[in-house]
Each structure stands twice: as structure tokens, then as C-alpha cells.
Amino acid sequence: MPSWNIGNAMALVAFEPPAMEGGLAGGTNAKQQVKYRLDTVSRRRSLPKATLAVFFLLSWGWDSARGEAYHWIDEFGNVHYSDRLPPEQAQYKREKLNKEGRTIAVIEGAKTAEQLAIEKRLKQLRLDQQRILAEQKERDASMLKTYHSEEEMQMALQGKLNTIESAIKVSDINRQNQEEILQSQIQRAAEIELSGQPVSKNLRDSIELTRRQIAAYQEKSRSLENSKADTLKSFGKELDRFKSLLALRSSPVQGILEWREPAVDVGILSAIGCGRKVCDIAWALARNYVQLKSGKPLVTETDTLLQTVAPHEEKDIAMLVVRIAGKTEDSLFLDTSCQPSSIGDEVCKGDEVRQIRSGFVPFIEDGLKAGRR
């Protein structure tokens, strides 16, 4: 049975169907019957879809005893009914109908090469996402096991700072000692030159070696000072994280670092690649985007994770951004999650999620462009 295209129904009236056993006979009478049925549908647009489906299929000679037919809409909005799917129509999502014309299954259309590539990329991004979540979860568990209060963390910090400051002091003392030695070597070389004698190679080499040692101690002190600054900066982040974890323990908020991947996905690749320094700026923009679109507090905010509170209502949308380190550049990936329910699944493939996912990359790109002006 050929595909019945309702969008071109009147053109089909002029087509003479072949004789079919148990169906319409060919000839003028058949054409008149089809035209009559089309006119009847035209006058009765309020008929249910199932009734219309059976009407059109029977008009074309469908044997309902087979019990299988398909309904789909093509890219031009034309509605099709047929007992088989032409290969050129396989790209469209379709409904399988029973003999009463009711939908009994929904079959997704064949995916394009671009859709398959996006699907593959999303799969890899979500694997990286789960790895980053697991690593952060392990760090959180270790922190809570190691420290029981802010005071303990402050004491541990002071211990680290004391160690670094002691190393700086030793390095400075060694540098000062070498500077005194150098001064003595230079003075001796000057006295030799004043006596009209050449400065020996051993003395010249010793002076050069002492200068290198002084430079090495200076560099070591600078490195230790940088380490001290990094320790203080890192401690500030760790302390903020520790406070967040303690607050979450005593609040009804659940789902920290537990992420439910969407059961149905909109297939939008909400990821952007960037160099390390550029990604530092892009990360701040990603945080702004999440807060703008979510309006809910972040329960996780680290250098690699931005996560909103888990969805509690069926229409809630949770958001997660991860920073994935690469060999030449990093990637920022935004994902969404909804309540594990039929309504939640509908929300996760709805327009709001599509807008959130599709708007992420343009928002970051526009922010980066504005920063370069």
C-alpha cells in the first residue's frame, strides 16, 4: 500500500487505485468513493485522529486484519499514513497504529551523521563528568574524615605555613652567607689586581660559582613565597567547601554530587573548548550563566564543578557545569537533570531545557568577545 499524504489529498483523488481484494475496486467508481470520503472528512474536521487514521487507510485499501500501520509527519508538515515505511521516510519519527487506528508505539526516526556525532561526543563528555564528580566526592569524604571543625583546619593551615616560613628563613640565611663569601672573594681578587698580578682561574671560577648559588637561593625563596600564597588561596577554597559540606549535613538539601543523567536527551551539544587562561574567564561566565538561568543556590562550586541544588519538584531543572582538562585545551560542559518521573522526563526534553542548553555556548562566546574589546 503506498503512503497516503493528507497534505496532497486532492491530488490523490485523481489517482486510480489498483483493484485490491477486500478493498476498493479500480475505475471511476473507486475515484468517486475516495472523493466522497475526502469530502466527508473535509466537512467533519473534528473527527478524532484514530478515526481519521482508519478512514484514510481503509480508503486506500488497507487490510485491517494485518493490524499494523504507521503515521508520521514529514519536514514539510505533511501527514502520512501507510502499512509500511518507505526508506526515504525513515528519518522521521513515527507512530505505530493498531487496527483501531490508535497509537501503540512511537518509533524514533533514523539519526543523521551529525546527530550520531553529537550523541557520541555527549557520551564522552558525560563519562568525563562522572569522573570529575567521583573525584570531588572522594576529596569531600577525605576532608570530612580529616577535619571535624574549622579550628582544626586553621591549625593544619598554620602548620603548613610554619613549615614554608622556616624553609624561607633557611634559604635566606644560606643566601646571606654566600653573599658574604662573594664579597670576600671579590675583595681578594681586587687586591691581586692592585698588586699587578693576574687573578687565578680558580678564584674566578669560585666567584662565578658563588654568584650562581646566590641566584639559586633567591629563586628558592621566591618559589617558597609563591607556595605560601598558593597555600593560602587553596585553603580559602577548601575552607569554603568545608563550610558548605557542614551546612549540607544539617539541611534538607539532598543530592550533593549525586547526578541523574537525563533519561531523555534533547541532543544539544552544550560544550565549548578554550585555552587554559581563557577558560579561567569562561568559568566565571559559566557561573554567571547558571545563576542567571537557575535562580537557585549552588551546592557545589569548585575549580572544576558548578552544581545547583537537586530537583525536588517535578518541574525543577538542575544544572551542572564541569571543566574537563584536555591535552591542548579545556572543555566546559553544561548538563541538565530533572525529577525521575514521567513529568520530569517531559520537562527534560522540553523548550526550557532546550533554551538553557542551546544558549550556553553563545553566552560564553559573547562574554569572551566583550572582554577582548
C-alpha positions in Angstrom: 0.0 0.0 0.0 1.5 3.4 -1.0 1.9 6.2 1.6 -1.2 8.4 2.0 -0.2 12.0 2.2 -3.1 14.0 3.5 -1.3 17.2 2.6 -1.7 16.3 -1.0 -5.1 14.5 -0.6 -6.9 16.2 -3.5 -4.1 15.3 -5.9 -4.6 11.6 -4.8 -8.2 11.8 -5.8 -7.2 11.8 -9.5 -5.0 8.7 -9.0 -6.8 5.5 -9.8 -6.1 2.9 -7.1 -5.4 -0.7 -8.3 -8.0 -3.4 -7.7 -7.5 -4.8 -4.2 -9.1 -7.9 -2.8 -11.3 -6.8 0.1 -10.6 -3.1 -0.8 -11.6 -0.6 -3.4 -12.1 -1.6 -7.0 -10.3 0.4 -9.7 -12.1 2.7 -12.1 -14.4 5.7 -11.9 -16.5 4.2 -9.1 -13.3 3.9 -6.9 -12.3 7.5 -7.6 -15.8 8.7 -6.7 -15.7 6.7 -3.5 -12.4 8.3 -2.5 -13.5 11.7 -3.4 -16.7 11.2 -1.4 -14.7 10.1 1.7 -12.4 13.1 1.3 -15.3 15.4 1.1 -16.8 13.8 4.2 -13.5 14.3 6.1 -13.4 17.9 4.9 -16.8 18.6 6.3 -16.0 16.8 9.6 -12.6 18.1 10.7 -13.4 17.4 14.4 -13.1 13.7 14.0 -10.6 12.0 16.4 -7.2 11.2 15.0 -7.7 7.4 15.4 -11.0 7.7 13.3 -9.2 9.7 10.6 -6.4 7.2 10.5 -8.7 4.2 9.9 -10.7 6.3 7.4 -7.7 7.1 5.2 -6.2 3.7 5.5 -9.4 1.9 4.6 -10.0 4.4 1.7 -6.7 3.2 0.2 -7.5 -0.4 0.6 -5.7 -1.3 3.9 -6.4 -4.7 5.2 -7.1 -4.0 8.9 -6.6 -7.8 9.7 -2.9 -7.2 9.4 -3.2 -4.9 12.4 -0.1 -2.7 11.5 0.1 0.8 10.1 2.2 3.9 10.6 1.5 7.6 10.9 4.2 10.3 10.6 4.7 13.9 9.6 7.5 14.9 7.2 9.6 18.1 7.3 7.1 20.0 5.3 4.3 19.3 7.7 2.5 16.7 5.5 0.8 13.9 7.4 1.3 10.3 6.1 -0.5 7.0 6.8 0.8 3.7 5.4 1.1 0.0 6.3 4.9 0.2 5.5 7.5 2.8 5.8 9.3 3.9 2.6 13.1 4.0 3.1 13.2 7.7 2.2 10.8 8.4 5.1 12.8 6.5 7.7 14.3 9.7 9.1 11.0 10.8 10.5 9.6 9.9 13.9 6.5 7.8 13.5 3.7 6.2 15.4 2.7 2.6 15.0 -1.1 2.1 14.9 -3.3 -0.8 15.7 -6.3 -1.9 13.7 -8.5 0.7 15.5 -6.0 3.4 14.4 -4.7 4.0 17.9 -1.1 4.6 18.7 0.6 1.6 20.3 4.2 2.6 19.9 6.4 5.6 19.0 9.5 4.9 16.8 12.2 7.5 16.6 13.4 8.4 13.2 16.8 7.3 11.8 19.6 9.6 13.1 21.7 11.7 10.8 25.5 11.5 10.8 25.6 14.9 12.7 23.2 13.6 15.3 25.2 10.4 15.8 28.4 12.5 16.2 26.7 14.7 18.8 25.5 11.7 20.6 29.0 10.2 20.7 30.5 13.5 22.0 27.8 13.8 24.7 28.5 10.2 25.8 32.2 11.0 26.2 31.5 14.3 28.0 29.2 12.6 30.5 31.9 9.9 31.2 34.3 12.8 32.0 31.6 14.4 34.0 31.1 11.3 36.2 34.8 11.0 36.7 35.1 14.6 37.9 32.1 14.1 40.2 33.6 10.9 41.6 37.0 12.7 42.2 35.3 15.6 44.0 33.2 13.2 46.1 36.4 11.4 47.2 38.1 14.7 48.1 35.0 15.7 50.1 34.9 12.5 52.0 38.6 12.8 52.8 38.2 16.3 54.0 35.3 15.4 56.3 37.3 12.4 57.7 40.4 14.5 58.3 38.8 17.6 59.8 35.9 18.0 62.3 35.8 21.7 62.7 37.1 25.0 61.1 39.5 25.3 64.0 41.2 22.1 63.1 41.6 23.3 59.5 43.1 26.6 60.7 45.6 24.7 62.8 46.6 22.5 59.9 47.0 25.6 57.7 49.2 27.3 60.3 51.3 24.1 60.4 51.8 24.3 56.7 52.7 28.0 56.8 55.2 27.5 59.6 57.0 24.8 57.6 57.1 27.1 54.5 58.3 30.1 56.5 61.0 28.0 58.1 62.2 26.9 54.7 62.2 30.5 53.5 64.3 31.6 56.6 66.9 28.8 55.9 67.1 29.8 52.3 67.6 33.5 53.2 70.3 32.6 55.7 72.2 30.5 53.1 71.9 33.3 50.6 73.3 35.8 53.1 76.2 33.5 53.8 77.0 33.2 50.2 76.8 36.9 49.7 79.4 37.4 52.5 81.6 34.8 50.8 81.2 36.5 47.5 82.2 39.9 49.0 85.3 38.3 50.4 86.2 36.7 47.0 85.7 39.9 45.1 87.9 41.8 47.6 90.7 39.3 47.3 90.5 39.5 43.5 90.8 43.3 43.7 93.8 43.1 45.9 95.6 40.8 43.5 94.9 43.1 40.6 96.2 46.1 42.6 99.4 44.2 43.1 99.8 43.8 39.4 99.2 40.1 39.4 96.6 38.2 37.3 93.6 36.8 39.1 93.9 33.0 39.1 91.3 30.8 37.2 90.4 29.0 40.4 89.4 32.3 42.1 87.4 33.5 39.0 85.5 30.1 38.9 84.8 30.3 42.6 83.4 33.8 42.3 81.1 32.6 39.4 80.0 29.6 41.4 79.1 31.7 44.4 77.1 34.0 42.3 75.1 31.1 40.9 74.5 29.7 44.4 73.2 33.1 45.5 70.8 33.2 42.5 69.6 29.7 43.3 68.8 30.6 46.9 67.0 33.8 45.7 64.9 31.6 43.3 64.2 29.1 46.1 62.9 31.9 48.3 60.7 33.3 45.6 59.3 29.8 44.9 58.6 29.3 48.6 56.8 32.7 48.8 54.6 31.6 45.8 53.9 28.3 47.5 52.8 30.2 50.6 50.5 32.4 48.6 49.0 29.3 46.8 48.6 27.5 50.1 46.6 30.5 51.5 44.5 30.7 48.3 43.8 26.9 48.3 43.0 27.0 52.0 40.4 29.7 51.4 38.6 27.5 48.8 38.9 24.3 51.0 37.5 26.2 53.9 34.6 27.4 51.9 34.0 23.9 50.7 34.2 22.5 54.2 31.6 25.0 55.4 29.3 24.1 52.5 29.6 20.4 53.4 28.9 21.0 57.0 25.8 23.2 56.1 24.5 20.5 53.8 24.8 17.9 56.5 22.3 19.9 58.6 20.0 21.0 55.9 17.2 19.1 54.0 19.0 19.6 50.7 19.9 16.3 49.2 21.7 15.0 46.2 25.1 16.6 46.7 27.4 15.3 43.9 24.7 12.8 43.0 23.8 13.4 39.4 21.0 11.7 37.5 21.7 11.9 33.7 18.5 12.7 31.8 16.5 9.6 30.7 15.7 11.5 27.5 18.1 14.0 26.0 17.5 17.0 23.7 20.6 16.2 21.8 22.2 19.7 22.1 25.9 19.8 22.5 26.3 22.4 25.2 30.1 22.4 25.4 32.9 24.8 24.5 36.6 24.4 24.2 39.1 27.0 25.3 42.8 27.6 26.3 43.7 27.4 30.0 43.8 31.2 30.6 40.7 31.9 28.5 38.9 29.1 30.3 39.5 30.8 33.6 37.5 33.7 32.3 34.9 31.4 30.7 34.5 29.6 34.0 33.4 32.8 35.7 31.0 33.4 32.8 29.6 29.8 33.2 28.9 30.5 36.8 27.0 33.7 35.8 25.0 31.7 33.3 24.0 29.0 35.7 22.9 31.6 38.3 21.0 33.6 35.6 19.1 30.6 34.3 18.6 28.6 37.5 18.0 31.2 40.1 18.8 28.6 42.7 21.9 28.3 45.0 25.0 26.4 44.0 25.6 23.4 46.3 29.0 22.8 44.6 31.4 25.4 43.4 35.0 24.4 42.8 37.6 24.9 40.1 36.0 22.0 38.1 32.4 21.8 39.2 29.4 24.1 39.3 26.2 22.4 40.5 22.8 23.6 41.6 20.5 22.0 44.1 19.0 18.7 43.1 15.4 18.9 41.6 12.7 18.4 44.3 9.6 19.4 42.3 8.6 17.6 39.1 9.1 20.8 37.1 12.5 21.6 38.6 15.6 21.7 36.4 19.1 21.1 38.0 22.2 22.3 36.2 25.8 21.1 36.3 28.9 22.5 34.6 32.2 20.7 34.6 35.6 21.8 33.4 37.4 18.9 31.7 41.1 19.2 31.2 42.5 18.3 27.8 46.0 18.0 26.3 45.8 21.3 24.4 42.7 22.9 25.7 40.0 22.5 28.4 36.2 22.0 27.8 33.3 23.4 29.7 30.2 21.2 29.5 26.8 22.1 30.8 24.3 19.4 31.6 20.7 19.4 32.9 18.8 17.0 35.0 15.1 16.6 36.2 13.0 14.7 38.6 12.9 10.9 37.9 9.3 10.8 36.8 7.3 10.9 33.6 6.6 14.6 34.1 10.3 15.2 34.9 11.3 13.4 31.6 8.9 15.7 29.7 10.5 18.7 31.4 14.0 17.5 30.5 13.1 17.3 26.8 11.0 20.5 26.8 11.6 24.0 25.5 13.1 25.4 28.7 15.9 22.8 28.8 16.5 23.3 25.0 16.9 27.0 25.6 19.2 26.5 28.6 21.4 24.0 26.7 21.4 25.9 23.3 22.1 29.3 25.0 25.2 28.2 27.0 27.9 28.4 24.3 26.7 31.7 22.7 26.6 33.2 26.2 30.2 32.2 26.9 31.4 33.3 23.4 29.7 36.7 23.7 31.2 37.2 27.2 34.7 36.4 25.9 34.3 38.8 22.9 33.1 41.6 25.2 36.2 41.0 27.4 38.5 41.4 24.5 37.1 44.8 23.5 
